[in-house]
Amino acid sequence: MGPIMLDVDGTSLTAEDKEILAHPLVGGLILFSRNFHSPEQVAALTADIREYAQGDILIAVDQEGGRVQRFKNGFSIIPAMGKLWQQADGAMAQALQLAKASGQLIALEVMSVGVDISFAPVLDINDISDVIGDRAFHAEPDKVCLLANAFIDGMHSIGMKCTAKHFPGHGSVKEDSHIALPVDRRDKAEILGIDMEPFRQLISAKQVNAVMPAHVIYPAFDDKSVGFSRFWLEDMLRGQLGFDGVIFSDDLSMAGAGSIGGFVERTEAAQQAGCDMLLVCNNRAAAIEVIEQANISVLPQSQPRLQKMLSKNPVQYGQLTQIKEWQQARQLLNIA
C-alpha cells in the first residue's frame, strides 16, 4: 500500500482517476460529500476504486456525526458527539450507551458501502476552538476518555478500526487549521495534563488503531507543526506513549500545513517525521505533483499497520435493517 491518500472529484471515476489509482505510491482514497449521491452509488464507486487500484487500497471518510457527516441521504443522521452528554441529561451510563451506539451505527453504515474507516473519534477537548466545538465529546478530559472509549468499543464491535484525532489536542487554540496555522503557547504541563490526556489513556489501553496529528505548533515543545515533527511523532507518540499503529497526516492541503513549503516539501517532511500515510486532498494538481516529484517511498514498516485498517466486515447496505446492532443503535439515538 502506497503512502499517498488522495481524492476524486465526482460520483464516478474518470479516466484520469483510474490512471492515478493504479500508481504504486497511491494507497488510500478519502471520500467527501461531493462523491456521495446515494448508498447504492457510493457502493459502486468504492467497488470501482478497488478494481482500478494496484493492490489493496484504504478507503476512508469523515463520518463523525453532527456537522461532519459526508454521507446523509439513506444514512442515519448521527448527532454531534458533544450533544450526547446533553441527550443523556448528564447521566454517564446513558451517555456511554449513546457513544457506543454512535460508533456501531457509523461503522455499520460506512462499511456497508465499501468504505474501510471513518476518521473518528475526535479526542480533542471542547475548549475555545470553533472548528472543534461540539465535535468533541466534552470539555473535561476524563469524560472525553470515557465517552470516546465507548465510541471506539462500538466501532470495534462491528469490525472497524478507529482513528484518534487531532494529536495532541486541537481544542485549546482558536484558529482553524484549515485556513490558518494555529500556535498553542501554553506551557508543557497544561498541554500534557489536559489536552493529551485522552490520547495517553486510550493508547495505554490499546484502544487506538490510528492517530491523526494536529496542524498546530506547540512552541513549548517544538517549532514544527505536529505532523512534521519527529519530536511529536517519534519521541512522544511512538516512544513515550508506546503507540504502534498508523499515523495519518491531516490533509496537507490545509493552510496549517503551509509552514513547511509546497506540496512536495510537505509530503516529504511528513513522511520523514513518521507519518505512514499522507493525505493530499482537494487539489488534483498537487496530488500529481507529489506523485511525480516527491522523494517519498513505500515504507516496509508501514505495511502491516496499514493492512490492519482494512475492513473485514462483509455487511451489505441492503442487509442493515436486519442487523440487531443497527436497530438497537438507532433506537437508542432516537433516529426515526
Secondary structure as a PSIPRED ss2 file (coil, helix, strand):
# PSIPRED VFORMAT (PSIPRED V4.0)

   1 M C   1.000  0.000  0.000
   2 G C   1.000  0.000  0.000
   3 P C   1.000  0.000  0.000
   4 I E   0.000  0.000  1.000
   5 M E   0.000  0.000  1.000
   6 L E   0.000  0.000  1.000
   7 D C   1.000  0.000  0.000
   8 V C   1.000  0.000  0.000
   9 D C   1.000  0.000  0.000
  10 G C   1.000  0.000  0.000
  11 T C   1.000  0.000  0.000
  12 S C   1.000  0.000  0.000
  13 L C   1.000  0.000  0.000
  14 T C   1.000  0.000  0.000
  15 A H   0.000  1.000  0.000
  16 E H   0.000  1.000  0.000
  17 D H   0.000  1.000  0.000
  18 K H   0.000  1.000  0.000
  19 E H   0.000  1.000  0.000
  20 I H   0.000  1.000  0.000
  21 L H   0.000  1.000  0.000
  22 A C   1.000  0.000  0.000
  23 H C   1.000  0.000  0.000
  24 P C   1.000  0.000  0.000
  25 L C   1.000  0.000  0.000
  26 V E   0.000  0.000  1.000
  27 G E   0.000  0.000  1.000
  28 G E   0.000  0.000  1.000
  29 L E   0.000  0.000  1.000
  30 I E   0.000  0.000  1.000
  31 L E   0.000  0.000  1.000
  32 F C   1.000  0.000  0.000
  33 S H   0.000  1.000  0.000
  34 R H   0.000  1.000  0.000
  35 N H   0.000  1.000  0.000
  36 F C   1.000  0.000  0.000
  37 H C   1.000  0.000  0.000
  38 S C   1.000  0.000  0.000
  39 P H   0.000  1.000  0.000
  40 E H   0.000  1.000  0.000
  41 Q H   0.000  1.000  0.000
  42 V H   0.000  1.000  0.000
  43 A H   0.000  1.000  0.000
  44 A H   0.000  1.000  0.000
  45 L H   0.000  1.000  0.000
  46 T H   0.000  1.000  0.000
  47 A H   0.000  1.000  0.000
  48 D H   0.000  1.000  0.000
  49 I H   0.000  1.000  0.000
  50 R H   0.000  1.000  0.000
  51 E H   0.000  1.000  0.000
  52 Y H   0.000  1.000  0.000
  53 A C   1.000  0.000  0.000
  54 Q C   1.000  0.000  0.000
  55 G C   1.000  0.000  0.000
  56 D C   1.000  0.000  0.000
  57 I C   1.000  0.000  0.000
  58 L E   0.000  0.000  1.000
  59 I E   0.000  0.000  1.000
  60 A E   0.000  0.000  1.000
  61 V E   0.000  0.000  1.000
  62 D C   1.000  0.000  0.000
  63 Q E   0.000  0.000  1.000
  64 E E   0.000  0.000  1.000
  65 G E   0.000  0.000  1.000
  66 G C   1.000  0.000  0.000
  67 R C   1.000  0.000  0.000
  68 V E   0.000  0.000  1.000
  69 Q E   0.000  0.000  1.000
  70 R C   1.000  0.000  0.000
  71 F C   1.000  0.000  0.000
  72 K C   1.000  0.000  0.000
  73 N C   1.000  0.000  0.000
  74 G C   1.000  0.000  0.000
  75 F C   1.000  0.000  0.000
  76 S C   1.000  0.000  0.000
  77 I C   1.000  0.000  0.000
  78 I C   1.000  0.000  0.000
  79 P C   1.000  0.000  0.000
  80 A C   1.000  0.000  0.000
  81 M H   0.000  1.000  0.000
  82 G H   0.000  1.000  0.000
  83 K H   0.000  1.000  0.000
  84 L H   0.000  1.000  0.000
  85 W H   0.000  1.000  0.000
  86 Q H   0.000  1.000  0.000
  87 Q H   0.000  1.000  0.000
  88 A C   1.000  0.000  0.000
  89 D C   1.000  0.000  0.000
  90 G C   1.000  0.000  0.000
  91 A C   1.000  0.000  0.000
  92 M H   0.000  1.000  0.000
  93 A H   0.000  1.000  0.000
  94 Q H   0.000  1.000  0.000
  95 A H   0.000  1.000  0.000
  96 L H   0.000  1.000  0.000
  97 Q H   0.000  1.000  0.000
  98 L H   0.000  1.000  0.000
  99 A H   0.000  1.000  0.000
 100 K H   0.000  1.000  0.000
 101 A H   0.000  1.000  0.000
 102 S H   0.000  1.000  0.000
 103 G H   0.000  1.000  0.000
 104 Q H   0.000  1.000  0.000
 105 L H   0.000  1.000  0.000
 106 I H   0.000  1.000  0.000
 107 A H   0.000  1.000  0.000
 108 L H   0.000  1.000  0.000
 109 E H   0.000  1.000  0.000
 110 V H   0.000  1.000  0.000
 111 M H   0.000  1.000  0.000
 112 S C   1.000  0.000  0.000
 113 V C   1.000  0.000  0.000
 114 G C   1.000  0.000  0.000
 115 V C   1.000  0.000  0.000
 116 D C   1.000  0.000  0.000
 117 I E   0.000  0.000  1.000
 118 S E   0.000  0.000  1.000
 119 F C   1.000  0.000  0.000
 120 A C   1.000  0.000  0.000
 121 P C   1.000  0.000  0.000
 122 V E   0.000  0.000  1.000
 123 L C   1.000  0.000  0.000
 124 D C   1.000  0.000  0.000
 125 I C   1.000  0.000  0.000
 126 N C   1.000  0.000  0.000
 127 D C   1.000  0.000  0.000
 128 I C   1.000  0.000  0.000
 129 S C   1.000  0.000  0.000
 130 D C   1.000  0.000  0.000
 131 V C   1.000  0.000  0.000
 132 I C   1.000  0.000  0.000
 133 G H   0.000  1.000  0.000
 134 D H   0.000  1.000  0.000
 135 R H   0.000  1.000  0.000
 136 A C   1.000  0.000  0.000
 137 F C   1.000  0.000  0.000
 138 H C   1.000  0.000  0.000
 139 A C   1.000  0.000  0.000
 140 E C   1.000  0.000  0.000
 141 P H   0.000  1.000  0.000
 142 D H   0.000  1.000  0.000
 143 K H   0.000  1.000  0.000
 144 V H   0.000  1.000  0.000
 145 C H   0.000  1.000  0.000
 146 L H   0.000  1.000  0.000
 147 L H   0.000  1.000  0.000
 148 A H   0.000  1.000  0.000
 149 N H   0.000  1.000  0.000
 150 A H   0.000  1.000  0.000
 151 F H   0.000  1.000  0.000
 152 I H   0.000  1.000  0.000
 153 D H   0.000  1.000  0.000
 154 G H   0.000  1.000  0.000
 155 M H   0.000  1.000  0.000
 156 H H   0.000  1.000  0.000
 157 S H   0.000  1.000  0.000
 158 I H   0.000  1.000  0.000
 159 G C   1.000  0.000  0.000
 160 M C   1.000  0.000  0.000
 161 K C   1.000  0.000  0.000
 162 C C   1.000  0.000  0.000
 163 T E   0.000  0.000  1.000
 164 A E   0.000  0.000  1.000
 165 K E   0.000  0.000  1.000
 166 H E   0.000  0.000  1.000
 167 F E   0.000  0.000  1.000
 168 P C   1.000  0.000  0.000
 169 G C   1.000  0.000  0.000
 170 H C   1.000  0.000  0.000
 171 G C   1.000  0.000  0.000
 172 S C   1.000  0.000  0.000
 173 V C   1.000  0.000  0.000
 174 K C   1.000  0.000  0.000
 175 E C   1.000  0.000  0.000
 176 D C   1.000  0.000  0.000
 177 S C   1.000  0.000  0.000
 178 H C   1.000  0.000  0.000
 179 I C   1.000  0.000  0.000
 180 A C   1.000  0.000  0.000
 181 L C   1.000  0.000  0.000
 182 P C   1.000  0.000  0.000
 183 V E   0.000  0.000  1.000
 184 D C   1.000  0.000  0.000
 185 R C   1.000  0.000  0.000
 186 R C   1.000  0.000  0.000
 187 D C   1.000  0.000  0.000
 188 K H   0.000  1.000  0.000
 189 A H   0.000  1.000  0.000
 190 E H   0.000  1.000  0.000
 191 I H   0.000  1.000  0.000
 192 L H   0.000  1.000  0.000
 193 G H   0.000  1.000  0.000
 194 I H   0.000  1.000  0.000
 195 D H   0.000  1.000  0.000
 196 M C   1.000  0.000  0.000
 197 E H   0.000  1.000  0.000
 198 P H   0.000  1.000  0.000
 199 F H   0.000  1.000  0.000
 200 R H   0.000  1.000  0.000
 201 Q H   0.000  1.000  0.000
 202 L H   0.000  1.000  0.000
 203 I H   0.000  1.000  0.000
 204 S H   0.000  1.000  0.000
 205 A C   1.000  0.000  0.000
 206 K C   1.000  0.000  0.000
 207 Q C   1.000  0.000  0.000
 208 V C   1.000  0.000  0.000
 209 N C   1.000  0.000  0.000
 210 A E   0.000  0.000  1.000
 211 V E   0.000  0.000  1.000
 212 M E   0.000  0.000  1.000
 213 P E   0.000  0.000  1.000
 214 A C   1.000  0.000  0.000
 215 H C   1.000  0.000  0.000
 216 V C   1.000  0.000  0.000
 217 I E   0.000  0.000  1.000
 218 Y C   1.000  0.000  0.000
 219 P C   1.000  0.000  0.000
 220 A C   1.000  0.000  0.000
 221 F C   1.000  0.000  0.000
 222 D C   1.000  0.000  0.000
 223 D C   1.000  0.000  0.000
 224 K C   1.000  0.000  0.000
 225 S E   0.000  0.000  1.000
 226 V H   0.000  1.000  0.000
 227 G H   0.000  1.000  0.000
 228 F H   0.000  1.000  0.000
 229 S C   1.000  0.000  0.000
 230 R H   0.000  1.000  0.000
 231 F H   0.000  1.000  0.000
 232 W H   0.000  1.000  0.000
 233 L H   0.000  1.000  0.000
 234 E H   0.000  1.000  0.000
 235 D H   0.000  1.000  0.000
 236 M H   0.000  1.000  0.000
 237 L H   0.000  1.000  0.000
 238 R H   0.000  1.000  0.000
 239 G H   0.000  1.000  0.000
 240 Q H   0.000  1.000  0.000
 241 L C   1.000  0.000  0.000
 242 G C   1.000  0.000  0.000
 243 F C   1.000  0.000  0.000
 244 D C   1.000  0.000  0.000
 245 G C   1.000  0.000  0.000
 246 V E   0.000  0.000  1.000
 247 I E   0.000  0.000  1.000
 248 F E   0.000  0.000  1.000
 249 S C   1.000  0.000  0.000
 250 D C   1.000  0.000  0.000
 251 D C   1.000  0.000  0.000
 252 L C   1.000  0.000  0.000
 253 S C   1.000  0.000  0.000
 254 M C   1.000  0.000  0.000
 255 A H   0.000  1.000  0.000
 256 G H   0.000  1.000  0.000
 257 A H   0.000  1.000  0.000
 258 G H   0.000  1.000  0.000
 259 S H   0.000  1.000  0.000
 260 I H   0.000  1.000  0.000
 261 G C   1.000  0.000  0.000
 262 G C   1.000  0.000  0.000
 263 F H   0.000  1.000  0.000
 264 V H   0.000  1.000  0.000
 265 E H   0.000  1.000  0.000
 266 R H   0.000  1.000  0.000
 267 T H   0.000  1.000  0.000
 268 E H   0.000  1.000  0.000
 269 A H   0.000  1.000  0.000
 270 A H   0.000  1.000  0.000
 271 Q H   0.000  1.000  0.000
 272 Q H   0.000  1.000  0.000
 273 A H   0.000  1.000  0.000
 274 G C   1.000  0.000  0.000
 275 C C   1.000  0.000  0.000
 276 D C   1.000  0.000  0.000
 277 M E   0.000  0.000  1.000
 278 L E   0.000  0.000  1.000
 279 L E   0.000  0.000  1.000
 280 V C   1.000  0.000  0.000
 281 C C   1.000  0.000  0.000
 282 N C   1.000  0.000  0.000
 283 N C   1.000  0.000  0.000
 284 R H   0.000  1.000  0.000
 285 A H   0.000  1.000  0.000
 286 A H   0.000  1.000  0.000
 287 A H   0.000  1.000  0.000
 288 I H   0.000  1.000  0.000
 289 E H   0.000  1.000  0.000
 290 V H   0.000  1.000  0.000
 291 I H   0.000  1.000  0.000
 292 E H   0.000  1.000  0.000
 293 Q H   0.000  1.000  0.000
 294 A C   1.000  0.000  0.000
 295 N C   1.000  0.000  0.000
 296 I C   1.000  0.000  0.000
 297 S C   1.000  0.000  0.000
 298 V C   1.000  0.000  0.000
 299 L C   1.000  0.000  0.000
 300 P C   1.000  0.000  0.000
 301 Q C   1.000  0.000  0.000
 302 S H   0.000  1.000  0.000
 303 Q H   0.000  1.000  0.000
 304 P H   0.000  1.000  0.000
 305 R H   0.000  1.000  0.000
 306 L H   0.000  1.000  0.000
 307 Q H   0.000  1.000  0.000
 308 K C   1.000  0.000  0.000
 309 M C   1.000  0.000  0.000
 310 L C   1.000  0.000  0.000
 311 S C   1.000  0.000  0.000
 312 K C   1.000  0.000  0.000
 313 N C   1.000  0.000  0.000
 314 P C   1.000  0.000  0.000
 315 V C   1.000  0.000  0.000
 316 Q C   1.000  0.000  0.000
 317 Y H   0.000  1.000  0.000
 318 G H   0.000  1.000  0.000
 319 Q H   0.000  1.000  0.000
 320 L H   0.000  1.000  0.000
 321 T H   0.000  1.000  0.000
 322 Q H   0.000  1.000  0.000
 323 I C   1.000  0.000  0.000
 324 K H   0.000  1.000  0.000
 325 E H   0.000  1.000  0.000
 326 W H   0.000  1.000  0.000
 327 Q H   0.000  1.000  0.000
 328 Q H   0.000  1.000  0.000
 329 A H   0.000  1.000  0.000
 330 R H   0.000  1.000  0.000
 331 Q H   0.000  1.000  0.000
 332 L H   0.000  1.000  0.000
 333 L C   1.000  0.000  0.000
 334 N C   1.000  0.000  0.000
 335 I C   1.000  0.000  0.000
 336 A C   1.000  0.000  0.000
